């Protein structure tokens, strides 16, 4: 008989911890009736800004729109090359194409899964060979850990490129004394329910210290409005976060620091016990992670059997990401750095993610660890 299945992410336990605070927050919104851009939106933005130290925190409809709004505000246009990793979710490249720009795919490092600064050097030559205008870099903080920004920032400075962070999985982490949200010209994050800080629907936010950029984004997210909603000074989108989701995020943000501590404790325990049988994730010097996913590497020939064996034990797994973007139908015509992206293509067949959330008990974690060790022995 199959054992009782474990959840991959346990939002029910979080609800129990929050008690009736979320319901009370929702009732307050229902009482005042300001469902769009109500007072909780500004309160949420103030809380997010205080949390990470960014001068401006602008909430929006989802993480993809957060990325897109930044690119709109930066003025990306046809002929512009924007460098991004191939080993990530489609949204990172999708928004570049929205603007008419050209994503140039860059390889990642095998130990952190984040952008390889050396691959950027090959990517800029690829862009120039295609007669594209190198415009900027979108670095993705995959699985919760920031990319190696010192090296990426040096590259951007040398080539006069802007840098933005796709922090859909890393809000709450830090890099060498800087919180995520304070790196690059702007940072985008997602509040999709499965994220470390998630709402109960779609949501996202943009962080920047640039006053002019913040003003443009604030206008763009409401149809490009000027003095009022019938004064459109630029072409924008309907990118607002609704008040109910803001109210929920306010309550979740209160417990977020403690949840980050728990995620790190659980990840450290995983690392210690799984290092003998699998390639465990590594943190670069001076970085912290929020462990949006706990992802190990195993030989490609053994991954499917591991997933099937764990499923039989009631242990869910996930593959992030089985096919790099440059190999997918929608993006295979876009250029890649140099002669290919060998690391992205290899690790796509090796990675597998295990259950990770702040409420994972030691007994359940032991069950997962024992299952992985048994299946790989």
C-alpha positions as a Python dict, from the first residue, in 0.01 Angstrom:
ca = {
    (1, 'X'): (0, 0, 0),
    (2, 'X'): (129, 347, -94),
    (3, 'X'): (219, 550, 216),
    (4, 'X'): (29, 871, 294),
    (5, 'X'): (153, 1124, 35),
    (6, 'X'): (346, 1427, 155),
    (7, 'X'): (272, 1775, 16),
    (8, 'X'): (537, 1931, -203),
    (9, 'X'): (455, 2273, -53),
    (10, 'X'): (231, 2288, 254),
    (11, 'X'): (24, 2607, 251),
    (12, 'X'): (-229, 2452, 490),
    (13, 'X'): (21, 2458, 776),
    (14, 'X'): (93, 2822, 705),
    (15, 'X'): (-280, 2897, 721),
    (16, 'X'): (-295, 2730, 1063),
    (17, 'X'): (-4, 2941, 1186),
    (18, 'X'): (-166, 3262, 1064),
    (19, 'X'): (-489, 3172, 1242),
    (20, 'X'): (-773, 3406, 1153),
    (21, 'X'): (-550, 3702, 1063),
    (22, 'X'): (-594, 3649, 688),
    (23, 'X'): (-973, 3624, 723),
    (24, 'X'): (-977, 3942, 931),
    (25, 'X'): (-766, 4121, 670),
    (26, 'X'): (-1006, 4013, 395),
    (27, 'X'): (-1304, 4129, 602),
    (28, 'X'): (-1148, 4474, 640),
    (29, 'X'): (-1123, 4503, 261),
    (30, 'X'): (-1482, 4383, 221),
    (31, 'X'): (-1591, 4645, 474),
    (32, 'X'): (-1432, 4942, 301),
    (33, 'X'): (-1496, 4813, -52),
    (34, 'X'): (-1189, 4964, -222),
    (35, 'X'): (-1099, 4649, -415),
    (36, 'X'): (-865, 4818, -662),
    (37, 'X'): (-571, 5026, -526),
    (38, 'X'): (-725, 5033, -179),
    (39, 'X'): (-526, 5146, 128),
    (40, 'X'): (-377, 4800, 182),
    (41, 'X'): (-186, 4830, -146),
    (42, 'X'): (14, 5127, -21),
    (43, 'X'): (60, 4962, 320),
    (44, 'X'): (187, 4647, 152),
    (45, 'X'): (432, 4847, -61),
    (46, 'X'): (562, 5029, 244),
    (47, 'X'): (615, 4698, 424),
    (48, 'X'): (796, 4542, 129),
    (49, 'X'): (1017, 4850, 92),
    (50, 'X'): (1106, 4845, 461),
    (51, 'X'): (1176, 4472, 449),
    (52, 'X'): (1440, 4486, 176),
    (53, 'X'): (1551, 4848, 200),
    (54, 'X'): (1459, 4955, -153),
    (55, 'X'): (1344, 5315, -188),
    (56, 'X'): (1048, 5215, -403),
    (57, 'X'): (835, 4900, -392),
    (58, 'X'): (561, 4895, -654),
    (59, 'X'): (319, 4604, -644),
    (60, 'X'): (167, 4471, -964),
    (61, 'X'): (-51, 4199, -1111),
    (62, 'X'): (207, 3917, -1130),
    (63, 'X'): (577, 3844, -1160),
    (64, 'X'): (573, 3837, -1540),
    (65, 'X'): (416, 4182, -1557),
    (66, 'X'): (678, 4300, -1307),
    (67, 'X'): (950, 4200, -1552),
    (68, 'X'): (761, 4350, -1846),
    (69, 'X'): (694, 4680, -1675),
    (70, 'X'): (1064, 4724, -1604),
    (71, 'X'): (1154, 4657, -1966),
    (72, 'X'): (884, 4900, -2081),
    (73, 'X'): (1021, 5167, -1849),
    (74, 'X'): (1376, 5102, -1973),
    (75, 'X'): (1261, 5149, -2332),
    (76, 'X'): (1358, 4810, -2477),
    (77, 'X'): (1274, 4806, -2849),
    (78, 'X'): (1328, 4606, -3169),
    (79, 'X'): (1696, 4553, -3241),
    (80, 'X'): (1790, 4542, -2873),
    (81, 'X'): (1963, 4232, -2740),
    (82, 'X'): (1886, 4138, -2381),
    (83, 'X'): (2096, 3863, -2225),
    (84, 'X'): (1923, 3608, -2003),
    (85, 'X'): (1980, 3248, -1894),
    (86, 'X'): (1819, 2962, -2083),
    (87, 'X'): (1781, 2751, -1771),
    (88, 'X'): (1481, 2933, -1625),
    (89, 'X'): (1105, 2973, -1661),
    (90, 'X'): (972, 3115, -1988),
    (91, 'X'): (862, 3448, -1837),
    (92, 'X'): (1220, 3577, -1829),
    (93, 'X'): (1258, 3558, -2207),
    (94, 'X'): (890, 3611, -2285),
    (95, 'X'): (890, 3972, -2173),
    (96, 'X'): (1189, 4056, -2392),
    (97, 'X'): (997, 3935, -2697),
    (98, 'X'): (691, 4134, -2586),
    (99, 'X'): (896, 4451, -2632),
    (100, 'X'): (1026, 4345, -2972),
    (101, 'X'): (1371, 4279, -2827),
    (102, 'X'): (1582, 3970, -2888),
    (103, 'X'): (1668, 3736, -2601),
    (104, 'X'): (2025, 3608, -2629),
    (105, 'X'): (2049, 3297, -2417),
    (106, 'X'): (2339, 3254, -2176),
    (107, 'X'): (2464, 2941, -2000),
    (108, 'X'): (2455, 2882, -1625),
    (109, 'X'): (2700, 2752, -1366),
    (110, 'X'): (2672, 2383, -1273),
    (111, 'X'): (2696, 2440, -896),
    (112, 'X'): (2450, 2730, -844),
    (113, 'X'): (2235, 2701, -1163),
    (114, 'X'): (2269, 3079, -1200),
    (115, 'X'): (2405, 3286, -1489),
    (116, 'X'): (2764, 3212, -1592),
    (117, 'X'): (2948, 3546, -1624),
    (118, 'X'): (3193, 3388, -1870),
    (119, 'X'): (2905, 3294, -2099),
    (120, 'X'): (2806, 3662, -2107),
    (121, 'X'): (3133, 3740, -2284),
    (122, 'X'): (3043, 3496, -2561),
    (123, 'X'): (2686, 3628, -2569),
    (124, 'X'): (2785, 3984, -2643),
    (125, 'X'): (2994, 3867, -2938),
    (126, 'X'): (2694, 3668, -3062),
    (127, 'X'): (2474, 3979, -3039),
    (128, 'X'): (2725, 4190, -3226),
    (129, 'X'): (2761, 3926, -3498),
    (130, 'X'): (2381, 3943, -3541),
    (131, 'X'): (2400, 4325, -3568),
    (132, 'X'): (2193, 4363, -3252),
    (133, 'X'): (2229, 4644, -3000),
    (134, 'X'): (2341, 4503, -2663),
    (135, 'X'): (2103, 4671, -2417),
    (136, 'X'): (2096, 4488, -2086),
    (137, 'X'): (2109, 4176, -1874),
    (138, 'X'): (1833, 3997, -1685),
    (139, 'X'): (1998, 3783, -1417),
    (140, 'X'): (1777, 3514, -1264),
    (141, 'X'): (1816, 3415, -899),
    (142, 'X'): (1721, 3053, -947),
    (143, 'X'): (1580, 2839, -665),
    (144, 'X'): (1622, 3121, -412),
    (145, 'X'): (1990, 3215, -432),
    (146, 'X'): (2113, 3542, -589),
    (147, 'X'): (2335, 3522, -895),
    (148, 'X'): (2701, 3620, -868),
    (149, 'X'): (2632, 3990, -908),
    (150, 'X'): (2982, 4127, -852),
    (151, 'X'): (3098, 3964, -1176),
    (152, 'X'): (2778, 4038, -1366),
    (153, 'X'): (2780, 4403, -1258),
    (154, 'X'): (3142, 4436, -1370),
    (155, 'X'): (3047, 4298, -1712),
    (156, 'X'): (2751, 4536, -1742),
    (157, 'X'): (2964, 4833, -1642),
    (158, 'X'): (3234, 4744, -1894),
    (159, 'X'): (2981, 4720, -2177),
    (160, 'X'): (2745, 5000, -2065),
    (161, 'X'): (2449, 4768, -2012),
    (162, 'X'): (2169, 4798, -1760),
    (163, 'X'): (2116, 4511, -1516),
    (164, 'X'): (1787, 4394, -1373),
    (165, 'X'): (1719, 4103, -1138),
    (166, 'X'): (1455, 3839, -1191),
    (167, 'X'): (1400, 3761, -825),
    (168, 'X'): (1077, 3565, -867),
    (169, 'X'): (1231, 3295, -645),
    (170, 'X'): (1473, 3493, -428),
    (171, 'X'): (1292, 3777, -251),
    (172, 'X'): (1412, 3766, 109),
    (173, 'X'): (1766, 3656, 21),
    (174, 'X'): (2082, 3867, 20),
    (175, 'X'): (2410, 3901, -166),
    (176, 'X'): (2722, 4025, 11),
    (177, 'X'): (2547, 4276, 232),
    (178, 'X'): (2277, 4377, -17),
    (179, 'X'): (1920, 4256, 9),
    (180, 'X'): (1746, 4127, -300),
    (181, 'X'): (1561, 4434, -424),
    (182, 'X'): (1871, 4656, -399),
    (183, 'X'): (2068, 4503, -687),
    (184, 'X'): (2071, 4640, -1042),
    (185, 'X'): (1857, 4919, -1181),
    (186, 'X'): (1542, 4731, -1076),
    (187, 'X'): (1428, 4397, -937),
    (188, 'X'): (1113, 4200, -1018),
    (189, 'X'): (956, 3939, -794),
    (190, 'X'): (651, 3715, -792),
    (191, 'X'): (393, 3645, -523),
    (192, 'X'): (251, 3336, -693),
    (193, 'X'): (111, 3117, -413),
    (194, 'X'): (399, 2865, -427),
    (195, 'X'): (670, 3132, -387),
    (196, 'X'): (842, 3179, -48),
    (197, 'X'): (628, 3492, -2),
    (198, 'X'): (306, 3425, -189),
    (199, 'X'): (-48, 3556, -195),
    (200, 'X'): (-367, 3360, -272),
    (201, 'X'): (-369, 3442, -640),
    (202, 'X'): (-137, 3619, -880),
    (203, 'X'): (76, 3908, -764),
    (204, 'X'): (416, 4065, -809),
    (205, 'X'): (632, 4363, -721),
    (206, 'X'): (909, 4584, -858),
    (207, 'X'): (1187, 4734, -647),
    (208, 'X'): (1413, 5021, -744),
    (209, 'X'): (1606, 5311, -593),
    (210, 'X'): (1567, 5514, -913),
    (211, 'X'): (1300, 5782, -863),
    (212, 'X'): (1245, 5848, -1234),
    (213, 'X'): (1220, 5480, -1320),
    (214, 'X'): (973, 5428, -1035),
    (215, 'X'): (757, 5716, -1162),
    (216, 'X'): (746, 5568, -1514),
    (217, 'X'): (655, 5223, -1381),
    (218, 'X'): (384, 5365, -1155),
    (219, 'X'): (227, 5526, -1462),
    (220, 'X'): (276, 5223, -1688),
    (221, 'X'): (101, 4982, -1451),
    (222, 'X'): (-219, 5190, -1478),
    (223, 'X'): (-250, 5225, -1856),
    (224, 'X'): (22, 5492, -1872),
    (225, 'X'): (-184, 5746, -1683),
    (226, 'X'): (-71, 6098, -1612),
    (227, 'X'): (-260, 6342, -1391),
    (228, 'X'): (-566, 6114, -1384),
    (229, 'X'): (-697, 5794, -1544),
    (230, 'X'): (-819, 5980, -1853),
    (231, 'X'): (-482, 6151, -1909),
    (232, 'X'): (-269, 5883, -2076),
    (233, 'X'): (86, 6005, -2125),
    (234, 'X'): (233, 5674, -2243),
    (235, 'X'): (110, 5333, -2356),
    (236, 'X'): (88, 5110, -2052),
    (237, 'X'): (-92, 4803, -1921),
    (238, 'X'): (-346, 4711, -1658),
    (239, 'X'): (-88, 4583, -1411),
    (240, 'X'): (-230, 4661, -1067),
    (241, 'X'): (-229, 4429, -765),
    (242, 'X'): (-579, 4398, -622),
    (243, 'X'): (-642, 4507, -265),
    (244, 'X'): (-740, 4162, -133),
    (245, 'X'): (-404, 4017, -235),
    (246, 'X'): (-222, 4311, -79),
    (247, 'X'): (-408, 4252, 248),
    (248, 'X'): (-304, 3886, 246),
    (249, 'X'): (59, 3974, 174),
    (250, 'X'): (69, 4216, 467),
    (251, 'X'): (-15, 3931, 704),
    (252, 'X'): (225, 3686, 540),
    (253, 'X'): (509, 3937, 547),
    (254, 'X'): (484, 3951, 927),
    (255, 'X'): (594, 3588, 957),
    (256, 'X'): (824, 3581, 654),
    (257, 'X'): (1154, 3633, 847),
    (258, 'X'): (1081, 3331, 1067),
    (259, 'X'): (983, 3125, 766),
    (260, 'X'): (1314, 3210, 597),
    (261, 'X'): (1499, 3085, 906),
    (262, 'X'): (1308, 2758, 892),
    (263, 'X'): (1378, 2716, 521),
    (264, 'X'): (1750, 2756, 583),
    (265, 'X'): (1746, 2509, 872),
    (266, 'X'): (1568, 2251, 657),
    (267, 'X'): (1801, 2309, 360),
    (268, 'X'): (2110, 2269, 580),
    (269, 'X'): (1974, 1940, 712),
    (270, 'X'): (1903, 1818, 359),
    (271, 'X'): (2257, 1911, 250),
    (272, 'X'): (2424, 1726, 536),
    (273, 'X'): (2229, 1406, 490),
    (274, 'X'): (2208, 1395, 110),
    (275, 'X'): (2564, 1500, 20),
    (276, 'X'): (2689, 1139, 23),
    (277, 'X'): (2445, 1029, -250),
    (278, 'X'): (2364, 1336, -462),
    (279, 'X'): (2501, 1671, -576),
    (280, 'X'): (2353, 1912, -324),
    (281, 'X'): (2307, 2287, -386),
    (282, 'X'): (2590, 2520, -295),
    (283, 'X'): (2574, 2881, -179),
    (284, 'X'): (2830, 3123, -315),
    (285, 'X'): (3040, 3313, -63),
    (286, 'X'): (2844, 3591, 105),
    (287, 'X'): (2502, 3490, -30),
    (288, 'X'): (2191, 3369, 148),
    (289, 'X'): (1898, 3183, -4),
    (290, 'X'): (1526, 3158, 64),
    (291, 'X'): (1521, 2809, -88),
    (292, 'X'): (1222, 2853, -314),
    (293, 'X'): (1310, 2503, -431),
    (294, 'X'): (1548, 2246, -288),
    (295, 'X'): (1710, 2098, -598),
    (296, 'X'): (1966, 1820, -614),
    (297, 'X'): (2157, 1677, -908),
    (298, 'X'): (2173, 1306, -990),
    (299, 'X'): (2301, 1113, -1293),
    (300, 'X'): (2059, 1158, -1582),
    (301, 'X'): (2030, 781, -1616),
    (302, 'X'): (1892, 755, -1262),
    (303, 'X'): (1659, 1055, -1235),
    (304, 'X'): (1341, 895, -1370),
    (305, 'X'): (1384, 590, -1149),
    (306, 'X'): (1443, 814, -847),
    (307, 'X'): (1125, 1013, -917),
    (308, 'X'): (922, 693, -965),
    (309, 'X'): (1065, 532, -654),
    (310, 'X'): (991, 836, -440),
    (311, 'X'): (638, 859, -581),
    (312, 'X'): (578, 498, -474),
    (313, 'X'): (685, 605, -126),
    (314, 'X'): (436, 896, -126),
    (315, 'X'): (708, 1156, -179),
    (316, 'X'): (642, 1413, -457),
    (317, 'X'): (917, 1559, -673),
    (318, 'X'): (934, 1817, -950),
    (319, 'X'): (1167, 1896, -1239),
    (320, 'X'): (1267, 2262, -1276),
    (321, 'X'): (1337, 2275, -1571),
    (322, 'X'): (1322, 1973, -1804),
    (323, 'X'): (1391, 2166, -2127),
    (324, 'X'): (1608, 2481, -2149),
    (325, 'X'): (1436, 2771, -2320),
    (326, 'X'): (1661, 2770, -2625),
    (327, 'X'): (1538, 2416, -2700),
    (328, 'X'): (1168, 2502, -2672),
    (329, 'X'): (952, 2565, -2978),
    (330, 'X'): (877, 2930, -2900),
    (331, 'X'): (1241, 3026, -2843),
    (332, 'X'): (1462, 2795, -3047),
    (333, 'X'): (1506, 3055, -3323),
    (334, 'X'): (1670, 3305, -3088),
    (335, 'X'): (2049, 3324, -3055),
    (336, 'X'): (2258, 3150, -2790),
    (337, 'X'): (2595, 3250, -2652),
    (338, 'X'): (2890, 3116, -2845),
    (339, 'X'): (2848, 2767, -2984),
    (340, 'X'): (2588, 2644, -2738),
    (341, 'X'): (2486, 2609, -2375),
    (342, 'X'): (2628, 2273, -2262),
    (343, 'X'): (2570, 2316, -1888),
    (344, 'X'): (2204, 2414, -1931),
    (345, 'X'): (2145, 2116, -2157),
    (346, 'X'): (2318, 1872, -1920),
    (347, 'X'): (2164, 1979, -1590),
    (348, 'X'): (1814, 1984, -1741),
    (349, 'X'): (1846, 1604, -1738),
    (350, 'X'): (1997, 1583, -1389),
    (351, 'X'): (1801, 1817, -1158),
    (352, 'X'): (1517, 1705, -935),
    (353, 'X'): (1348, 1908, -660),
    (354, 'X'): (1232, 1770, -327),
    (355, 'X'): (959, 1897, -92),
    (356, 'X'): (1060, 2229, 63),
    (357, 'X'): (857, 2460, 286),
    (358, 'X'): (896, 2613, 634),
    (359, 'X'): (661, 2360, 794),
    (360, 'X'): (841, 2042, 690),
    (361, 'X'): (875, 1838, 1010),
    (362, 'X'): (1194, 1648, 1090),
    (363, 'X'): (1009, 1319, 1072),
    (364, 'X'): (873, 1397, 724),
    (365, 'X'): (1212, 1524, 614),
    (366, 'X'): (1375, 1205, 744),
    (367, 'X'): (1127, 1006, 540),
    (368, 'X'): (1226, 1201, 226),
    (369, 'X'): (1597, 1167, 299),
    (370, 'X'): (1570, 796, 367),
    (371, 'X'): (1375, 752, 44),
    (372, 'X'): (1634, 938, -165),
    (373, 'X'): (1922, 748, -8),
    (374, 'X'): (1749, 414, -58),
    (375, 'X'): (1665, 482, -422),
    (376, 'X'): (2019, 600, -502),
    (377, 'X'): (2205, 332, -308),
}
